[in-house]
Amino acid sequence: MTPRLADSELAALGVVEVVPGYVDLQINGVDDVDFSVARGDDWERAGRRLLGAGVTEYLATICSMPLDRYDRVLARVAAAQAATHGANLAEILGVHLEGPFLGGALGAHPASVVRPLELDWLMALLDAHPGLVRLVTLAPEADPTGAGIRALVERGIVVALGHSTCSYEDAVRAAEAGATLTTHLFNGMGPLHHREPGIAGAALDPRTALTPTLIADGVHVHPAVVAVVFAAASPILVSDAVATGVRYFDVDVTESGGAAYLANGTLTGAVRLLDDAVRNVVGFGVDRAVALAAASTRPAAVLGRHPGAWIGLDDELRVRAVWRGDQLIARGAG
């Protein structure tokens, strides 16, 4: 329910529009907080930073790593979720496992830890942390029979296809098995070719059940292509933000030119959050209401929910306030 606010209250905050809060399905970290190693007040700092940018809910995204590390990492996320629930912070809705069951377009994921699907291990991990994992990105090459996709969907877990060079036909078969998203369209996948459309073509084909997620920081995807995607499909915006000034498998992650890179020049993630993505998309010519839905109600619907909070925007789409119910819980970074 929209907060009951007088026009004078909104005007005092500089708010011209109240909309559902942003929901980020793919965020690996923010500032210097990497969710794979975050502890204690790291989660509170990240939650405050996200809330100020209008991100009211998110999935803590964990990238590929050795199998023996996942249990400890998920236990820390679960503890943080419990400790911060109900606080004036962005809410942790669960975990997005991005890997390690990936294919031919690894990006920054180390080849040494990427592997074919190990379904028994994955099911045991999910059993150990019931309800925590909400989204899994995998590649059709790692799950060629679709058994993993079907097992995940049976548990109510959303499956995205990504980090893959699979064919269009393989992507369609994965969608028929139950996959419903593609992870960061054009990034971490084979190119779109008019005779071999691949996973990108499957994501843009209205006849499939696949919805593309898209990074709109102006670096990962050219603005002209972002506009084309919005004209052709109904994408979901994700930040794919990562922590910077940290190390990923003993390699420094640094910010340069508005994105994050490994030392070898590999693009590893974004540094902008969903508030910037929405402003960018509108600046690229997409309708304001469509851009807002791509960052709020559409990602929330993927998880079978409505956004749990509201944000107040000014006429330049800067976040001025955040409410849960009628309670003002944060003022935006603006």
N, C-alpha and C positions, 0 to 999 in steps of 0.2 A: 504494500500500500504506500502510495506517495506520501511523504511527510506533509502534515498540515501546517503550512507556513503562510504568514501574511506577506503581502507584497512588500511591505515596509521592511520586514526581516530579510527578505531576499535582496532587496536593493542595498541594504546596509552591508551585505556580504559581497556585493558586486555580482550577484547571480542573475542571469537572464533566463536560464532553463534548468530544470531538474530532470535528470535522466537516470536509468538504472546504472549501478556501478559496473566498472569494467571487470571482466573475468579472464584471467590469463591462463591458458591451458599449457603453455610452454615457457617457463622461466627457470633458468638454472641458477640464478643468483642475481644480486644487485649490489652495486658499489663494490665493497671488498668482501661481501658475504657470499660464499659458495655453498649452496644447499647440500652438497655431498659431504661437507666436513663441518657445517655450521653447528655451533653449540651455544647453550646458555642464551645470553642476551643478543647474540647474533640474530636470532629469529625476531626478537623485538625490534631491533634496529631496521631489519629488512621490512618488517610489517608496517612500521611507521612510514618508511620511505615510500612503500608501495601505496599506502592509503593516501598519502599526500598527492600522489599522481593519479588518484581516482581508481586504483586497482583495489577492489574491495574483497576479492576472492582469487585464489590461484592454486595451481597444482605445482608443487615443488618438483622440478624436473631433474632426474638423475641420469647422467650420461653413462656410457659404457665403462665398465671397470671389471676387475676379476670377480668371479662368482662368489668367492669367500668374503667379499667386502659388503655385499648387498644387505645381509641380515642386520649388521651393525648400523648401516646408514639408515635403513628403514625404521629401525628401533628409535633412532634419534629424531627422525621426522615425526613419528607417532607421538613421542614424548613432547615435542614442540607443539604439535597440534593440540594435544590435551592441555598443555600449560598456557597456551595463548587463546584458547577458545573463550569467546565472550569478552575479550579485551578489546580496547579501541585500536585495533590493528587490522591489517588485511588478514582475512581468514584462510588458513591452510585447508583446502578441501580434500587433499590427499596427495598422491604421488603420480607423476608421469614417468614411466620407465622408458627412456629413449635409448634402446639397446639393452643388452649387447648382441641381440640376434639380428644383425644387419647384413647388408649385401654389398653391392659393387660401388657404392658412392659414399665412402666413409667420412669425408670431410675431416674434421678434427678428431674423430674417434680413432684411438690407436688400433691398428690391425692386430696387435698382439692379444687383445682382449675380446675382439669380435669373433663370434662363433655361430655355427648352426644352432637352431632351436634345441634346447634340452628341456623337454616338456615336463618330465618328472621333477627336475630341479625347480622349474618355475612354479609348478603347482604347490610344491612344498613351501616355497617362499611365500606365496599368497596365503597358504593355510596358516603360516606363522604370524602373519600380519593381516588378519581378516578386515576387509573393507578399506584398507589403506590405499592400495593401488587402484587408480581410477582409469588410467589410460596407458596403453603400451604402444610404442612405435617399434615395428619390426619390418623386415624386408621379406618379400615373397621368396627370394632365393634362400633365406634361412628357414622357411617353413613351406616347402614346395607342395605339400599335400593339403595345407590349410588346417591341419589338425590343431595347431596352436591357436590359430584365430578362432576356430569353433569352440575350443575349451575356454578361452578367455571370454568370449561373448556369452557363453552359458553361465559364467560367473558374474555377468553384468558389467564387465570391463570393456571400455571402448578400445578399439584397435585402429591404429593409424599405420599407413604404409609409408616408409621413408628410408632414406639412405640406401637407395636401390637403383640398379640399372635394369630392372626387369622389363619385359615387353608389355605392351598394352594388354595383350591377352592374359598374361600372368596377373596383371593388376586387376583385370576384370574378374578372373577366377578368385582372387583374394577377396574382392568385394562380395562375390557370391557366397563366400564362406563366412562373411560377416563383418569385414573391415568397412569402416564408414568414413574415415578421414585420410588425407595425405598430409604428411608432416612437411612444413615450410616449402610450399610449392616452388619448384625450380632449383632450390638449394638442396644438395644431397640427393640428387636423382639424375638420371640420364636426360639428355636434352630432348626437347619437343621437336620432332621432325615430321614433315608432312606425309611421309610414307611409313615411318616407324614412330608413332606418337608416344609410345612408352607410358610410364606412370603419369607424367604430366598431362598427356592427352587424355588418359582415363579420368584424371581428376577434373578436367574441363568438359568432359563429355556428359551432357545432361541425361544420357540413358543409363549411366552407372549410378550407384548409390554412394559415390565418394564425394566428400566435401573437402576442398583444399583449405589448409591453413596457410597464412601468408605473413611474411615479415615485411613491414612497410616503413623501415627506417631510412629509405632512400639509398641504401648501400647494397643490401642483399638482392634487391630486385629493382630494376630501373623504373622510375615513375611512370613512364609510358606503358610498361608491361603491367604494373599494378592497375592502371586504369583499364587496360584490356581485360584483365582477370575479373574486375568488378562488373564490366559490361557483359562478360560471358557466363559468369557464375555468381554464386553467393558465398564468397569466402569468409573465413573466420580469421580475424587478426590475432596474431600471437606476437609477443615481444622477442622471444628467444634471447632474452637478456642473460648475460653471464657476468660473473664477478671478474674484475680486473685487478691487476697487481697481485695475482695469486699464481699458483703453479698447477698445471694439469699434466699428470704423469711426468713430473720433473721438467716440464717445459713452461716457461713464463707465458702468461696471458696478459697482453698489454692493449691499451686503447690507442687507436690511430685512425684519423680520418673519419671519426664518427661510428666506428665499429671496433670489435675485438679480434685480435689476431694472435696466432702462435708465432714463435721466433722465426719459423721458416716461411712466414707470409700467409699461412693458411687462415682463411676467414673462419673464425670459431664461434661467433655469436654477435649479438647486438649489445649496445650500451644504452639504448633509448627504451623507454617504457611505453605502455599502451596509450598514454595521453599524447605523446608525440606522434605515435602511429596514426591516431585518429586525426590529428591536425594535418599530418602529411597527406593522408588519403583525401581529405576534403580539399586540400591545396592542389591535389592532382586532378581534381574535377569530379570527384564522386559526391553524390548527394549526402548532405550532412546526416540525415536520419539513417541512411543505409550504412554509413561509416560507423555511426554510434552503435547500431545493432550488431555490426560485425565484431565489436569489442565487448559486448555486454550480453544481450539476450540470446544471441546465437551460440556463443560458447557455453553459456549456462545451460541451454537446452540440450547440448551434447551430453551433459552430465545429468540430464533429467530434472533440472531445477530452474528456478527463477533467480536472478541476482538478489543477494541478500541485503543490499544497501543501496543508497541513492547518492548521486553526486550532483553538485550545483556547478554549472559552467557559466562563464561569461561569454560575451559575443565572439571572442576569439578562441573558444573551446578550451580555455584554461580552467583548471579545477580550482574552485573557490571554497568549496565546503563538501563535507561528507556526512550523511546521516544514516543511522539505523533506526527504523521507525521514525519517531519525531525527535530523536536525540541527536544533536550535533556532536559528532565524535572526532572530527578533524577539520582543520582548515587546509585547503590545498596549497601545493607549492606555488601555484599560479604560473 
